[in-house]
Amino acid sequence: LAVGPVPGAQAAPPAEGDCAKQQAQVDRAAAKVERLQDVFTKAKREVRKAKKAAAQAETEEEQAEVEEDLDDAKQDRTKAKKAKKAQVQRLAKAEQRLAKCEDSAEPTEPTEP
């Protein structure tokens, strides 16, 4: 038994609950962007800290260890940046879906002259 859209069926206008669902998605996506911004900020801070430590390393052994830490910090920063960018795009899509839902939910009343 296949479950899916029926061919030729018209999409019904969204119910009020559908827009509430879209609003919840927007809220969750915005909260996630804020969390990812915090992660990105922390990762940037770690890169600066590692660069400072690299400048202060005196022996080759210390320098090698600090360079490894710097590479790790840069990778973390890059991952956080990509995750944040992807989430910002998800948020934009969720906002578009919400706007479309709200537009279709508004009754179109003819204006009288």
N, C-alpha and C positions, 0 to 999 in steps of 0.2 A: 504494500500500500504506500504510494508516494504522497508525501505531504509537501505542499508548496503552493505557489500562486496558481490560481485557476486562469487558464488562457481566456482572454476576452473579458475578464472581470475588471470593473472599474474600481480604482482605489477610493475608499470612502474618506471623507474629510477627517483629519485626525481629531480624536477626542481630547478633552482637556487634560486627561491623564497622560497622554502621549507627550504633550509639551512639558509637563512636569518631569517626565522621564528625561527629556532632552535637557531641561534646566539642571537636573541632577548630574547629568553627564558633564555639562559645562562646569559646574561647581567642582566636581571631582578632578577634571582636567586642569582647572586653574589652581587647585590646591597642589596637584602634582608638579606643576610648573614652579610654584613657589618652593617646594621641597628640593627640586632639582637645581634651582638657582642657588640655594644654600649649599648643596653638594658642590656645585661648580665653583662657588666662591671659596670654599674650603680647599678645593683642589688647586686653585690659583695661588692661594696662600702657601700651600705646601711646595709648589714649584718655586716661589720666591724664597722660601726658607731653604730649600735645597740648593738654589743658586748661591745664596749667601754662604752656606756651609762649604760649597765648592770653592768659593773664592778664599776661604779661610783655611782650607786643607793645606797641610805643610808637607807631609810625606806622600810618596807615590801610592802607598797602600791606602792612606786616608782618601786621597784623590780618587782612586778607583772605586772605593766604597761609596763615596759621595756622588760620583757620576752615576753609579747604578741606582742610587736613591733618586737622583734627579730624573733619570730615564723613567723610572716607575711613576714618579709624580707627574711627569709630562703625559704618560699614557693614561693615568687616571683622569687628568684634566681633559684630555681629548675625548675619553669615553663620556665624561660628564657633559661636555659641550655638545656632543652628538645626541645624547639622550635628551638634553634640554631642547635642542633644536627640533627633534622629532616630536616631543611633547607639545611644543608651541604650535606645530603644524596640526597635531591632533586637536588641540584647543580651538584653533581656527575653524577646523571642519565641524567640530561640535557646535560652535557658535553659529555657523552657517545653517546647520540642521535646525537649531533652535529658532533662528530667524525665519526660516522657511516654514516651520511648524506654526509659529505665531502668526505669520502672514496668512497661511491657509486657514487658521482657526478663526480669524476675524471675520465676522459676517459682512458680506458685501451688500450693503443697503443702497438702493438707488437714491440719489439726491434729487429732491424735488426743486424745480426752478422757482 
